[in-house]
Amino acid sequence: MIGCHMSSSSPSDEDRPSLNSDWRSFRAKLVARQQQLLRPVEEPSSVVDPDKAADNPPPITIGDKWAHIIHEPEKGCLLIATEKLDGVHIFERTVILLLATGPIGPSGIILNRPSLMSIKETRSTAMDVEGTFSNRPLFFGGPLEDGLFLVSPKDGDGVQKSGLFEEVMKGLYYGTRESVGCAAEMVKRDMIELEDFRFFDGYCGWEREQLRDEIRSGYWTVAACSPNVLGLESVGSIGLWEEVLGLMRRRKVW
């Protein structure tokens, strides 16, 4: 097992870009503002002074849960399967969380493929250490072989400062089989609860330009969303695809 050094601060904290500012919410407000400006006037007979409208813009509200289309894939975005993938068993009506967009190529995990089997029942030893996670459900993450997990701790300070896991969006992190031993150690130290984890068998991956080509061909809709859309209670939910599409329809992005 890889040694776990869980100090009170990470030596690379100053070099790592912070997500605490929640820039995605800021962007969502800009999208909402754009939509307000593009919205047709409900009463054509009324006269609107553009100078006054600019000086006194209406308040921006985005709600507790939101999702909107973006045009380029980014870390922490969602890939929503379109009707062009209907009939493709693995990807039909899937919601994929993009974990990385590095030089090797994008990678992510399917969020809405439920499993009725635990790690112990699938006899998957890669994502278990001394039985710590043996009773946790194991979800299907994609066709490529590997083990990954998501963790969303109620108190994220310890997880963030440990530097052991990669932050995908505010409050949501992912780890690999290389870091699962450290995750088990943090559970034993009561730093994270077992319920804060979701484990995945397999993942999705693309070559550098492959994903962009699939998006241009209309196989995927790319979306940004609020962190609570991806609450761990939503992982494995077959209704997640419908929920995200419903949130996007409330505010179409032009």
N, C-alpha and C positions, 0 to 999 in steps of 0.2 A: 504494500500500500504506500502511496506517495505520502511523504511526511507533511503534516499540516502545521503551518505556522500562522496562528491566528492572533496577531498583535492588535493593539488598540487602533493602529493606523497603518495604512498601506504606504510603502515607500514611493509608489507611483501615483499616489492620489493627485499630486499637483499636475502631473502630465496627462491624467485621464479627463476627458471632457465630462462635465457634470450634467446630469439630466434632471437635477433638482428643480431647475427653473421651469420644467415642464413646457418646453418650447412647442410641443405639439398642440397644447391647448391654445397657446398664443396664435399659432397658425390657423387653428380651427376658428378662432374669433375673426381673423382676417378674412377667412372664407365666408363666414356668416355676414361680415360687413359687405363684402363684394356682392353677396346674394341680395342683401337689402337694397343696394344701389341698382341692381339689375331688375329688381322686382317691378312689374308694371304698376302704374298708379291705378288704384281701385276706382277712383272717381275721376274720369277724364276731364270733367268740367272744372275741377279745382285747379287753381294756379299755384305752383310751387316755386318759391324763390330759391334758386340754386345756391346763392350766397348764404342765405339763412340756413339752408339744409346742411351746408358744409360746416357752418359755425356751430350748429346744434344738432349733431348727428344723433339718431336714436340709439339707445343703449344696446350693446351687443350681448346676446344671450345664446349659449350653446347647449344648455341642459346638462344634466348629470352624465348622460350617456350620449355619445355622438360618434358619427362615422362619416367620412366624406372621401370622394375620389381624389387620388393624386395621380400624377402622370408618369412618375419614375419610381421604380422599386427602391426601397430604403430599409435599413435595419429597423425592425420593429413594426413594419407595415404588414398588412394582410393581403393575401392573394385570394380572391373570391372566384371560384370556378363559374364560368358562364355556361350557357346552354350548349355551346360547342363541345363541352366535355360530357354531356349527357350520354350515357351508354358506356363510358370509360369507367369501369368498375372502381378502380383505385381512386380516381380523382373526381368522380361525379359529385357535385354539390359539396365540395370540400372547402374548408377555410384553412389556409396555411399561414402560419406566423413565420415571417422571414427573420431568421436569427442572425444572418451575416450576409454581406455583399462584397466579400473580399476579392483579391486578385485571382484566386483559384476559381471562384464562381459562387453564386448565391446558394444558400442552403436554408432549409426551414423544416418545420414539422406540421403535420396535419393535426388540427385541434379537435375535429368533430368526428373521429372514428372511435366510438365507444368500445370498451372491452369489458367482458364479464369475468375475466380471469385475473388472478393476482400474479405477482412476480413469482411466487412460490409454485403456483399451479402451472405456469409456463416453463418452469425449470430454467429460468434465465438467471444465471449466476453473475452475469456481467454487471447488472445494476443493483446488486445486493452485497452487503458486507456484514458477515456474521449474523445474518438474519434480521438486521435492523429494518429493512424495507420489504421483507418477504410477503407481508399481507397487503401491501399497497397494490392497487390495480395497475396493469400495464396496458397502455393505450397504443394503438397503431399509429406511428408517426410518419411512415413513408416506406417506399420500396427498397431503399438503400440500407444495407445492414450496418447498424451501430446502435448504441444506447445513449439516450439523452434524457434530461429531466428539466422541468421548470420548477422554480421555487419562488413563492411570493410570501415572505414572512410578514407576520403582523407587526413586528418591530424590525425594520430593515437596517438599522444602524450597524448591528454586528455583522450582517451579511455583506453590507457595502464596504465596511472597513476591512473585512477579512481579505478582500481582493481575490477570493477563490472562484467567484462566479462572474459571468459576463452579464451586465445589465442590458436588457433588451428595450425596455421602456421603464418609466418611473415605477419602482416597486416590484418589477418582474425581472427575474434573472434566469439564466439557464446554465446547466453544467453538463459535463460529459462523464464517461466511465472513468476517466482519469481523476476526476474530482469527487466521485461518489463516495469514496472512502472518507474524505474530509467532511462531506455532508453528513455521513453517519456519525462522525465524531462530534459534530456540532449538535446533532440531535441528542446524543448522550450527555452533552454539557448543558442541555436545556436552552440552547441558543435559538433553535428552530424546532417547530412541532412537526410531527409526521404528516399532519393534515395539510401542511404548507407545500407539499411536494406533489408533482404529477410526473410519472415516468412513461417513457415512450420507447417502443421497440421499432427501430428504423427511422429514417429521415428522408427528406426530399433534397435533391441537388441538381444543379444545372451547370453547364459550361458557361463561360463568361457572357457570350452573346445569346445563348440559347433562350434564356428567360425573356429577354427583351423581344426576341423574335416571336415567342409564344404570346406575349402581351400584344404586340402589333397585329398578330393574326386573330386576336379576339378570344383567346382561350381563358384569359384571366382579367379580372377587374382589380386594379390596385387601389387599396384604401388605407387611410389612416384612421385610427379610432382612439377613444379614450381608454385609459388603462382598465377601468371597471368593466368594459365590454369583454376583456380577457381575464376576468376573475377566474380563479381555478375551479369554481363551481360550474363554469361554462365549458371547461375542457371535457371533451367526450360527449357534449350535448349535441344531439342530431338537429336541434332547433337553432344552432348558432348561425348557420348559413342564412336562414330566413330572417333572423334578428338583425344581422349586419346589413342585409339588403334593405330591410325596413327602415333602419336608421339613415341610410344613405338617401332613400327616397324622400325623407322629410325635408332634406335640403340638398337639392341637386347642384352640383358644381359645374359651372359652365367653362 
